[in-house]
Amino acid sequence: MQLYEKTAGELHDMLRKKDCSASEAVESLIERIDAVEGKVHAYLTKTPELARETAKKVDERLAAGEELSPLAGIPIAIKDNICTKGVRTTCASKMLENFVPPYSATVVHKLEHAGTPVLGKLNLDEFAMGSSCENSHFQNTANPHDLGRVPGGSSGGSAAALAAGECTLALGSDTGGSIRQPASYCGVVGLKPTYGSVSRYGLVAFASSLDQIGPMGRSVEDVALLYEAIRGMDERDLTSAQREYEPLHGQLDGGVRGMRLGVPEEYFGPGVEDEVKEAVRAQIGELERSGAVIVPVSLPSTGYALSAYYIISSAEASSNLARYDGVKYGYRSENGSSLEELYLNTRSEGFGDEVKRRIMLGTFVLSSGYFDAYYKRAKILQGRIGQEFASAFDACDAILTPTAPDTAFRFGEHTADPLKMYASDICTVTVNIAGLPAVSVPCGKDKNGLPIGMQIIGRKFSEKTILTVAKAVETLRGGYHSLPQIG
């Protein structure tokens, strides 16, 4: 097995035992990127020299006998809506095509402190708005399991790079499922943490009350390892939670015996493909045979959640994206004889169709005469969804659902029908609305060999519980599986 195929945990053990060097691990990943990136198209910016420089410092510290972070020398790649000082951060948009941030996000500072080599910045749907990674201004990223299919979105580049062996760990962001859905499509593990547990400072805002940076990896332990490194209070993020966090890495082998796991029928209804339902239900059966107690729970407002999510997120996007006006920074149109024309042309030329669609929707629901009818009612529903989850957790420790209603679809299959594309988030948006943690873990494959993901939802700050369940699922399926063959 090549070094690029190793999990972060395996690489850490090898580095500790001096079975390989950090520089060798980085070179293996760089060679892999050179070999397959022309087919996968996961990266928007590659930073091999930066990764080499970090790896060299890690090797020097290892040679000196220093005790290092578990992430030291473990190659990572970062979604391109997370600011990196001195490295281009585009949000996959023409609007920020040449933007180089003068500062780094808090999560990036933490990775730098840990000695984690950064391989580059990964593709996404423009400004994280999309479910297929087809809305990028620059390129379409392919699913390594089938290059003719999408990797999911918006963190499609992160999921695809992991599945293709182009990085060992990745960071994504999740506003309505943008970590979990691509993790499901690409057969990797993705965690959407509790809102406020990971600083959003340096994350380019889409919908501020829903956005959350989170870890992605090829194993549950890897995701736990990365989450431990990036979580915690940050004074620069006013929504950041101040609390003590329990250790995770190496603490997830307790199994599920005696756990009460809830199954809401609302997530297994029309719109969810039969093969997805069968795979998830089969995995639920395996957990029950392992000692878990399966209990039915009800989340009756689930059917309205998608509408509420797109109203709330679009309203916040309309506000957040107002700053891109051609004056302060970013793209500026060369056409226009007045300030109003400068604004109009800059935003018309700089934003893609999906971003414009959401800005218009958000502006509409916030406008006079429609605010009460749409936005206010959506916020009321948000509170109700949170209450329903709280009631469900009175009966169970975690909730099990499909991650996505389908498996990876072909390029162009949903682009002509935005509503069908939005339905890809039907299983995930409730988690963001309620501010809860959830993880997607592979639980099977469909008839075409495409991955299917199971979603495990927990109470706020119960990441250890849901990752323990995810580890049990992973163990029942035989552990981490090898990378797909890329045609």
Secondary structure, DSSP 8 states (H G I E B T S, - for coil): --GGGS-HHHHHHHHHTTSS-HHHHHHHHHHHHHHHHHHH--EEEE-HHHHHHHHHHHHHHHHTT----TTTT--EEEETTB-BTTB---TTSGGGTT---SS--HHHHHHHHHT--EEEEE--SGGG--SSS---SS----BTTBTTB---SSTHHHHHHHHTTS-SEEEEEESSSTTHHHHHHHT-EEEE--TTSB--TTB--SSTTT-EEEEEESSHHHHHHHHHHHBS--TT-TT---------TT---S-STT-EEEEEGGGGSTTS-HHHHHHHHHHHHHHHHTT-EEEEE--TTHHHHHHHHHHHHHHHHHHHGGG-SSSSSS---S--SSHHHHHHHHHHHHS-HHHHHHHHHHHHHHSTTTIIIIIIHHHHHHHHHHHHHHHHTTT-SEEEEESSSS---BTTSSTT-HHHHHGGGTTTHHHHHHT--EEEEEEEE-TTS-EEEEEEE-STT-HHHHHHHHHHHHHHTTSS-------
